Amino acid sequence: MLRSVSNKKAMSPLIALIILVSIAVSLGVLVINIINLITAQEPNIALCGDVDFNIKRFKDTYFLCVEDGNRLSFVIENTGKKEIASFKISVVGSSKSYSKDLEANLAPGDLLDKRQSPLPYGLVGILYEVKILPYIRLEGSDKLFACTEKAKSYVDLPKCSVLKV
């Protein structure tokens, strides 16, 4: 008795080849993206390695608080070894967010005192978070560079009236 020979197995090597090629292409793309990510971060680390700042404090009281009329009062100290050209102050509220660039030109050890002229941040509703991002000036130019890995966030800010210094 003769049986017809089916060629069903011929499809399996073709599917295996397609799967292997797609895996190889995916791995190649993944490796390229990881290499690009690693090499893109090296200049940031080199440029911003000596950049640091803190909110000034006296005893256990930090000088970062909310005044009436949606104004932010703070004292920032440059605790790094590089001059900080400016800051981007971003606030996140219950109804919207707001950002403002603030020129500083803080040499190492200098203070930026915004207690006498607090920073208005608009009508954002309940204030949830304040994020402070430092910028440095690139050597030999007027271009500013954001030190994103040095940004700091603050939550649960007290009212200035409750701070006793």
Contacts in CASP RR format, 6 or more apart in sequence:
PFRMAT RR
TARGET T0000
AUTHOR 0000-0000-0000
METHOD contacts of the structure
MODEL  1
MLRSVSNKKAMSPLIALIILVSIAVSLGVLVINIINLITAQEPNIALCGD
VDFNIKRFKDTYFLCVEDGNRLSFVIENTGKKEIASFKISVVGSSKSYSK
DLEANLAPGDLLDKRQSPLPYGLVGILYEVKILPYIRLEGSDKLFACTEK
AKSYVDLPKCSVLKV
44 147 0 8 1.000
44 148 0 8 1.000
44 149 0 8 1.000
45 149 0 8 1.000
47 136 0 8 1.000
47 138 0 8 1.000
47 145 0 8 1.000
47 147 0 8 1.000
48 82 0 8 1.000
48 134 0 8 1.000
48 136 0 8 1.000
48 145 0 8 1.000
48 147 0 8 1.000
48 149 0 8 1.000
48 150 0 8 1.000
49 82 0 8 1.000
49 147 0 8 1.000
49 150 0 8 1.000
50 80 0 8 1.000
50 81 0 8 1.000
50 82 0 8 1.000
51 80 0 8 1.000
51 82 0 8 1.000
51 84 0 8 1.000
51 134 0 8 1.000
51 136 0 8 1.000
51 147 0 8 1.000
51 150 0 8 1.000
52 78 0 8 1.000
52 79 0 8 1.000
52 80 0 8 1.000
52 150 0 8 1.000
53 76 0 8 1.000
53 77 0 8 1.000
53 78 0 8 1.000
53 79 0 8 1.000
53 80 0 8 1.000
53 84 0 8 1.000
53 106 0 8 1.000
53 132 0 8 1.000
53 134 0 8 1.000
53 150 0 8 1.000
53 152 0 8 1.000
54 76 0 8 1.000
54 77 0 8 1.000
54 79 0 8 1.000
55 62 0 8 1.000
55 63 0 8 1.000
55 64 0 8 1.000
55 74 0 8 1.000
55 75 0 8 1.000
55 76 0 8 1.000
55 77 0 8 1.000
55 154 0 8 1.000
56 62 0 8 1.000
56 63 0 8 1.000
56 75 0 8 1.000
56 76 0 8 1.000
56 77 0 8 1.000
56 111 0 8 1.000
57 63 0 8 1.000
58 165 0 8 1.000
59 165 0 8 1.000
61 163 0 8 1.000
61 164 0 8 1.000
61 165 0 8 1.000
63 73 0 8 1.000
63 74 0 8 1.000
63 75 0 8 1.000
63 115 0 8 1.000
64 72 0 8 1.000
64 73 0 8 1.000
64 74 0 8 1.000
64 75 0 8 1.000
64 130 0 8 1.000
64 154 0 8 1.000
64 157 0 8 1.000
65 72 0 8 1.000
65 73 0 8 1.000
65 74 0 8 1.000
65 157 0 8 1.000
65 158 0 8 1.000
65 159 0 8 1.000
65 160 0 8 1.000
65 162 0 8 1.000
65 163 0 8 1.000
66 72 0 8 1.000
66 73 0 8 1.000
66 127 0 8 1.000
66 157 0 8 1.000
66 158 0 8 1.000
66 159 0 8 1.000
66 160 0 8 1.000
67 73 0 8 1.000
67 118 0 8 1.000
67 159 0 8 1.000
67 160 0 8 1.000
68 161 0 8 1.000
69 120 0 8 1.000
70 120 0 8 1.000
70 121 0 8 1.000
70 122 0 8 1.000
70 123 0 8 1.000
70 124 0 8 1.000
70 127 0 8 1.000
71 118 0 8 1.000
71 119 0 8 1.000
71 120 0 8 1.000
71 121 0 8 1.000
72 89 0 8 1.000
72 91 0 8 1.000
72 114 0 8 1.000
72 118 0 8 1.000
72 119 0 8 1.000
72 120 0 8 1.000
72 121 0 8 1.000
72 130 0 8 1.000
72 157 0 8 1.000
73 114 0 8 1.000
73 115 0 8 1.000
73 118 0 8 1.000
73 119 0 8 1.000
73 160 0 8 1.000
74 112 0 8 1.000
74 114 0 8 1.000
74 115 0 8 1.000
74 119 0 8 1.000
75 111 0 8 1.000
75 112 0 8 1.000
75 113 0 8 1.000
75 114 0 8 1.000
75 115 0 8 1.000
76 87 0 8 1.000
76 104 0 8 1.000
76 106 0 8 1.000
76 111 0 8 1.000
76 112 0 8 1.000
76 114 0 8 1.000
76 132 0 8 1.000
77 109 0 8 1.000
77 110 0 8 1.000
77 111 0 8 1.000
77 112 0 8 1.000
78 84 0 8 1.000
78 106 0 8 1.000
78 107 0 8 1.000
78 108 0 8 1.000
78 109 0 8 1.000
78 110 0 8 1.000
78 111 0 8 1.000
78 112 0 8 1.000
79 108 0 8 1.000
79 109 0 8 1.000
80 108 0 8 1.000
80 109 0 8 1.000
81 108 0 8 1.000
82 108 0 8 1.000
82 136 0 8 1.000
83 105 0 8 1.000
83 106 0 8 1.000
83 107 0 8 1.000
83 108 0 8 1.000
83 136 0 8 1.000
83 137 0 8 1.000
84 104 0 8 1.000
84 105 0 8 1.000
84 106 0 8 1.000
84 134 0 8 1.000
84 135 0 8 1.000
84 136 0 8 1.000
85 103 0 8 1.000
85 104 0 8 1.000
85 105 0 8 1.000
85 135 0 8 1.000
85 136 0 8 1.000
85 137 0 8 1.000
85 144 0 8 1.000
86 101 0 8 1.000
86 102 0 8 1.000
86 103 0 8 1.000
86 104 0 8 1.000
86 105 0 8 1.000
86 134 0 8 1.000
86 135 0 8 1.000
86 144 0 8 1.000
87 101 0 8 1.000
87 102 0 8 1.000
87 104 0 8 1.000
87 112 0 8 1.000
87 132 0 8 1.000
87 133 0 8 1.000
87 134 0 8 1.000
87 135 0 8 1.000
88 99 0 8 1.000
88 100 0 8 1.000
88 101 0 8 1.000
88 102 0 8 1.000
88 132 0 8 1.000
88 133 0 8 1.000
88 135 0 8 1.000
88 146 0 8 1.000
89 99 0 8 1.000
89 100 0 8 1.000
89 101 0 8 1.000
89 102 0 8 1.000
89 119 0 8 1.000
89 121 0 8 1.000
89 130 0 8 1.000
89 131 0 8 1.000
89 132 0 8 1.000
90 97 0 8 1.000
90 98 0 8 1.000
90 99 0 8 1.000
90 100 0 8 1.000
90 130 0 8 1.000
90 131 0 8 1.000
90 132 0 8 1.000
90 133 0 8 1.000
91 97 0 8 1.000
91 98 0 8 1.000
91 99 0 8 1.000
91 121 0 8 1.000
91 124 0 8 1.000
91 127 0 8 1.000
91 129 0 8 1.000
91 130 0 8 1.000
91 131 0 8 1.000
92 124 0 8 1.000
92 127 0 8 1.000
92 128 0 8 1.000
92 129 0 8 1.000
92 130 0 8 1.000
92 131 0 8 1.000
93 124 0 8 1.000
93 125 0 8 1.000
93 126 0 8 1.000
93 127 0 8 1.000
93 128 0 8 1.000
93 129 0 8 1.000
94 124 0 8 1.000
94 125 0 8 1.000
94 126 0 8 1.000
94 128 0 8 1.000
95 123 0 8 1.000
95 124 0 8 1.000
95 125 0 8 1.000
96 123 0 8 1.000
96 124 0 8 1.000
96 125 0 8 1.000
97 124 0 8 1.000
98 121 0 8 1.000
98 122 0 8 1.000
98 124 0 8 1.000
100 119 0 8 1.000
100 121 0 8 1.000
102 112 0 8 1.000
102 119 0 8 1.000
104 112 0 8 1.000
106 112 0 8 1.000
121 127 0 8 1.000
127 157 0 8 1.000
128 155 0 8 1.000
129 153 0 8 1.000
129 154 0 8 1.000
129 155 0 8 1.000
130 153 0 8 1.000
130 154 0 8 1.000
130 155 0 8 1.000
130 157 0 8 1.000
131 151 0 8 1.000
131 152 0 8 1.000
131 153 0 8 1.000
131 154 0 8 1.000
132 151 0 8 1.000
132 152 0 8 1.000
132 153 0 8 1.000
132 154 0 8 1.000
133 146 0 8 1.000
133 147 0 8 1.000
133 148 0 8 1.000
133 150 0 8 1.000
133 151 0 8 1.000
134 146 0 8 1.000
134 147 0 8 1.000
134 150 0 8 1.000
134 151 0 8 1.000
135 144 0 8 1.000
135 145 0 8 1.000
135 146 0 8 1.000
135 147 0 8 1.000
136 144 0 8 1.000
136 145 0 8 1.000
136 147 0 8 1.000
137 143 0 8 1.000
137 144 0 8 1.000
137 145 0 8 1.000
138 144 0 8 1.000
138 145 0 8 1.000
END
